[in-house]
């Protein structure tokens, strides 16, 4: 018997998961989505009905849930709201695309999503509510913390640690034995050769802290702000 599944957040990620679920048997039967956007109520997204807001999860005691917000902080906020409704632990589904490679030596936490082309080699640990986009490569002994996001084409060398809530942009790569700090951002196409501290954004090849630009105060500002009467 198939398990009823509800996706939370009617996002692009949710549509990708829906498309993947339609490709091959998964043991899940999609019941619909939950999203707070008023304009989505009563509509369909990716062929699945929008059943209501996040709080409507309480109306589905037999279902499991998969949080599909793109950013880790957004997923965490939704998980907290669901926990307040008594939904936690094994009420969260884990989705691994049938074309992902996950050996028995690897561990995937509850609520995580691994899309097509993802390759885990051996002894890789992926935490809770992690999102791994298509064609990501995680090599031996990598550890990915809860609520991290790895965008399409990310490659990690061996023994890399990605701490919770980190965000790795498309086609970025990380040298072996390197740490990506909690809540940090590694930019698209960046090549990380040394540890990235928590709460920082690094870009470039090799990756370095992103430089803040200073506004040019010598040029008059001729822009008009929204809502101005001029």
C-alpha positions in Angstrom: 0.0 0.0 0.0 1.3 3.5 -0.9 2.0 6.0 1.8 0.2 9.4 1.4 2.7 12.2 0.8 2.2 15.9 1.1 4.8 18.4 -0.1 5.2 21.6 1.8 6.0 24.7 -0.2 4.8 24.9 -3.8 8.3 25.7 -5.1 10.3 24.8 -8.1 11.9 22.1 -5.9 8.4 20.7 -5.2 7.7 20.5 -8.9 11.0 18.7 -9.5 10.1 16.1 -6.8 6.7 15.7 -8.3 8.2 15.1 -11.8 10.6 12.5 -10.3 7.8 10.7 -8.4 5.9 10.3 -11.6 8.9 8.6 -13.3 9.1 5.5 -11.1 7.5 3.6 -8.2 8.4 5.2 -4.9 6.0 3.8 -2.3 4.4 7.3 -2.0 1.1 8.5 -3.3 1.1 12.3 -3.6 -2.0 13.8 -2.0 -1.1 17.4 -2.7 0.8 20.4 -1.5 0.6 23.0 1.3 1.6 26.6 0.8 0.7 29.9 2.5 0.4 31.9 -0.7 -3.3 33.0 -1.0 -3.2 33.0 -4.8 -2.4 29.2 -4.8 -5.4 28.1 -2.7 -7.5 25.7 -4.8 -5.1 25.6 -7.7 -2.7 22.8 -8.9 1.1 22.9 -9.0 2.9 20.3 -11.0 -0.3 18.4 -11.4 -1.0 18.2 -7.6 -3.7 20.2 -5.8 -2.8 22.9 -3.2 -4.7 21.7 -0.1 -4.2 24.7 2.1 -1.7 26.5 4.3 1.0 24.8 6.4 -1.4 24.6 9.3 -3.7 22.3 7.2 -1.1 19.6 7.8 -2.9 18.8 11.0 -5.9 17.6 8.9 -3.8 14.8 7.4 -2.8 12.5 10.3 -2.1 9.6 8.0 0.3 11.4 5.7 4.0 12.0 5.6 5.5 15.3 4.7 8.4 16.6 2.6 9.5 20.2 3.0 10.5 21.6 -0.4 11.5 25.2 0.4 14.8 26.0 -1.4 16.7 27.6 1.4 17.7 25.9 4.6 16.5 28.6 6.9 13.1 28.5 5.2 12.9 24.7 5.5 13.8 25.0 9.2 11.1 27.6 9.9 8.5 25.3 8.2 9.7 22.3 10.2 9.3 24.3 13.4 5.7 25.1 12.4 5.0 21.5 11.7 6.5 20.5 15.0 4.1 22.8 16.8 1.3 20.8 15.1 2.8 17.5 16.4 4.5 16.6 13.1 8.1 15.5 13.5 10.4 12.6 13.4 9.2 9.8 11.2 6.3 11.9 9.9 8.9 13.3 7.5 9.6 11.5 4.2 13.0 11.2 2.6 13.1 11.2 -1.2 16.0 9.7 -3.1 15.6 9.9 -6.9 15.8 6.4 -8.6 18.7 7.7 -10.6 20.8 8.7 -7.6 23.6 6.4 -6.4 23.6 5.8 -2.7 25.6 2.8 -1.4 24.7 1.0 1.8 27.6 2.6 3.6 26.0 6.0 3.3 23.4 7.6 5.6 20.6 9.9 4.7 18.7 11.9 7.3 14.9 12.2 7.4 13.3 14.9 5.3 16.2 15.1 2.8 15.9 15.3 -1.0 18.4 13.8 -3.4 17.6 14.5 -7.1 18.7 12.7 -10.3 22.4 12.1 -11.0 23.5 12.6 -7.4 26.4 10.3 -6.6 27.5 9.3 -3.1 30.6 7.1 -3.2 31.1 5.6 0.3 30.7 6.4 4.0 28.9 9.7 3.2 26.6 11.2 5.9 23.8 13.5 4.9 21.8 15.2 7.7 18.1 16.0 8.1 16.2 18.2 5.6 19.1 18.5 3.3 18.5 19.4 -0.4 20.8 17.9 -3.0 20.1 19.1 -6.5 20.9 17.1 -9.7 24.4 15.8 -10.6 26.0 16.5 -7.2 29.0 14.3 -6.3 29.8 13.6 -2.6 32.9 11.5 -2.3 34.2 9.3 0.6 33.6 10.4 4.2 31.9 13.7 3.4 29.5 15.0 6.0 26.6 17.3 5.2 24.8 19.0 8.1 21.1 19.5 8.7 19.3 22.0 6.4 22.3 22.4 4.0 21.6 23.1 0.3 23.8 21.7 -2.5 22.9 23.1 -5.9 23.2 21.4 -9.2 26.7 20.2 -10.2 28.4 20.7 -6.8 31.4 18.5 -6.2 33.0 17.7 -2.9 36.4 16.1 -2.4 36.9 13.4 0.3 36.4 14.2 4.1 34.7 17.5 3.4 32.4 18.9 6.1 29.4 21.0 5.2 28.0 22.5 8.3 24.2 23.1 9.0 22.4 25.7 6.8 25.3 26.2 4.4 24.4 26.9 0.8 26.7 25.8 -2.1 25.9 27.4 -5.4 25.7 25.7 -8.8 28.9 24.0 -10.0 30.9 25.0 -7.0 33.6 22.6 -5.8 35.3 22.0 -2.5 38.8 20.6 -1.9 39.3 17.5 0.3 39.6 17.9 4.1 37.9 21.3 3.9 35.0 22.7 6.0 32.2 24.9 4.7 31.0 26.8 7.8 27.4 27.0 9.2 25.1 29.4 7.3 27.9 30.3 4.9 27.4 30.7 1.1 29.8 29.4 -1.6 29.0 31.2 -4.8 28.2 29.7 -8.2 31.3 28.1 -9.9 33.5 28.9 -6.9 36.5 26.7 -6.0 37.0 26.4 -2.3 40.6 25.5 -1.3 40.6 26.5 2.4 38.0 26.5 5.2 35.1 28.8 4.7 34.1 30.3 8.1 30.5 30.4 9.4 28.2 33.2 8.2 30.4 34.3 5.3 29.9 34.5 1.5 32.9 33.5 -0.6 33.1 33.6 -4.4 35.6 33.1 -7.2 38.4 30.9 -8.3 40.0 30.3 -5.8 37.1 31.3 -3.5 37.7 34.4 -1.4 35.4 36.5 0.9 33.1 38.6 -1.3 34.1 42.2 -1.3 31.5 44.8 -0.3 31.1 47.6 -2.7 31.1 51.2 -1.4 28.4 53.5 -2.9 29.9 56.4 -5.0 28.8 59.4 -3.0 30.3 61.8 -5.6 27.5 61.2 -8.1 24.1 62.7 -7.4 21.3 60.1 -6.9 18.7 60.7 -9.5 16.6 57.6 -8.9 13.0 57.8 -7.7 11.9 55.5 -4.9 8.7 53.5 -5.2 5.8 55.5 -3.8 7.4 58.9 -4.4 5.0 61.6 -5.6 7.6 63.0 -7.9 
